[in-house]
C-alpha cells in the first residue's frame, strides 16, 4: 500500500489527521512488502551473525530455551528451538573470541546461600557460538552483586569502551536505598574479562520495561574521543510528585570508568517512564542527540517522543516533545528506514488497556528534529506488552534496514523494506 503522510504543526507539535487518513493508515501495516511471521518462542529478540556466514541471523528466547533463526542471505529465516535455560532478560550478543561469530553474554542469577555467608549474586557467563546456531556450554567470566531491592534493576550492553581489540560488558545497577553504579567488565583476550571497574553515580534511574538489554547505549556524546554511557528509564525528579521519565549521560574516561553524570527528564506531565535510548543526529547539526519514547502518560494526552538535542558544550539541551504513535512502548530503535537520508524512530508498543494488542510504529524524521509522518506495522498476534522487542537491521543485504518484532511470547515478524523516499 502507498505511504500515508500526515501534516503536522512544528510550532505547536500538533498533529492534523483526517478520518480518511486514519482509516488508510490502519491498512498500511507493512514497509511495502508482505511481512513474514515465524514461530519463535521467547521474550526478547536479537540480531547478529551467529554462524559466521556474513548474514544477520535472529534469536529469541527465555525460560527453558531459545530459538535461533539462520538467515539464508535473502532475508528468509529457518527457526530452530534449543532446550536449555537462558535468561534472555539480561543477555546480549558480541564476538568475544574474535572468530567473526556472535556469542551469547548472559547475566544469570546464581542464588547464593545467605545463611552460610554466601551472598546472592549474578554470574556473568559467555556461550561461544559453534557456527551452526548452537552454542557451547557456559563459561563464567565474572560476578556481580544482587541489587537488594524489589524495584532494583540491572541493564546490560556490550561495547568496546576502551577502543582496544575486545568487546567489554557494561552493567548499570540501581535500586531504592542503594547507590546506583556502573560496572564495566573489560575484555582482555579471547573469551576473557577483567574484574569489573565500578563507578558509583548519584543519578538513580530504574530501567523501563522487562528487557534488561534495553535501557543502555554507548556513544561519544561530548566528542572528546571517549565512549560515554546513556541510560534511559524512570525515577524521582525534584519538585515532581510522580515518577518522571529520565535519561542520564555518563562521561567515559576511556578506561572503563566515568567522570561525570548529567541528568535530564522528560517534560512534566508527559510520561512516567522513558523507553530507549535512541542515539543519532536527528537535526543534522553534527552533534549526537538522544530520543526516548514516553509511556504511561500521567497527563492523559497522546503518546510522544522526547528529544534532547546535542549542544556545542557537549551537553544536551532542554527536552523537546514530538507527537508520536502507539501507547505503552516497550522497545525503541533508530535508523534511516525510508531511505531519505534522515534518521527515523521505530517503536513497538501495546495498548494500555490490552497487553495483547500491540503494533510497531515507524515515525519518519525530517532531518530537522521533527516527525513528518507515521506508518503502523502490524505486530504478531498475541502480543505480550511486558516483553515485546524490536531490532532494525539490514537482514537481506539490500542496503535498507528491515524491522523485526517479537511478540514476547511465541512469534517474530520480519517486515521486509521496500520503501523508497
Phi, psi and omega in degrees: 000148179294161184277140179260126179250138177263156171257127182233153177264110182293326183295320184256346185076008181287162182230116181262116183225127177280161179298322179296321180294323179297316179297317180295320181296322181301329180274347183268078191249031177212186180251037178093000178216156184295131177290158180237123182250134182238146174281109183216092181299149174138173183272288188271170175229140183227158174225146178173163180274091185272347178249002173074022181260005178092354178258151178275124179259170180242151174220142167227162178173178181145164179072242187261005181183190178214161176244132169244144181232105182283139182274133178276004181097345180247010180087014173255145190233149176239104182285146174220135182264140179235124176288156178123121188298133172220128179276091184281357176286342177226066185219146174220165176251139175196152177274096187271350180236015172056044176248014179075001178253141179282132180251162176276141167236117184241145170254112189246129177293128187261348178088297182075184179212076185304326182295334178252022174081011178256107186290154173296144183202175172248141170264135171268117185237149172243149172231112184285140179290137174274352179092358180237014183099344176264169185227155179286170175299153186291149171243124178282124183242359179181169176223155175212149184287156175285142174280116187279070183196139178298333180258011179295149181217150176229129174247149186225144171209165176238133180198159178267088187281340181249012172058037173258207185268000190232144176288150177246158178250129183243128175243139169242124186238134178212156179189157179295130177081004177233157178281126176294154182206161171246132177240126181242117174266108186280127174296132185235011181156188182296113179055042182222138182224145176280160173304152189296139165273119187253128177236110174294150178221143182284341179279125182245105180242131176266137183294135177272131179089183187256357185268109184292340179277352174264163179104349181230147171212149181240127179196159177275087186286325185259008173061038177257008179084005180240145184284133178251166181245134176243127183244139177232145179171232183206166178171180178290148179225135184307131177084001182243126181284343180257159169296146184237140171300135185219157165228159174221143175246122180253121183286121180280151177257005178083359182231020178097354178253175182224138191258336182204155179234134179239123186254143180218147180234156171292159180300149180304133176083001182266325184197160172252353178213152178238123179258132182155218000271155169255136184242134176174172179265086187282335178253008170055047176252009179089003180241147179284139178243170178233140175232146174219148175273135181268129182229167182051057187300117182279349181262355178080007181268189181287160175296155183212166168252144173247128176251140168241112185271139180295141180250166180298334180287348186094353176268178175258153179276186179295153182294141177237126184262135175236142178299144184221189181233169183086178178238285183252097185285145177241345179202157185213143177219160183230133176189163171274090186280322187268002173075020179264009178071017172241142181289138177247166178241132178239130178233160169239135189212159173236165176288139180297336180267354186205102181296341184264010179238100186227165178209161166258152181229131170261117178248112192277126177277154181252005180086357179242012180087014179248164172255118186268331180197168183222147176231129177270134178247125183292121179280162176302150180294156179073035184298134176258109186296343180278336192233352185304136182231173185212145168228145178232101183216160176281099187269347179238016172058037177254008178087001179238136182285137170269164174247126176240131186234134171261138177276002176079004180230294189211006183221153170226137179242132176253130177256100176299144187261108175244019180286148171230145183284000000 
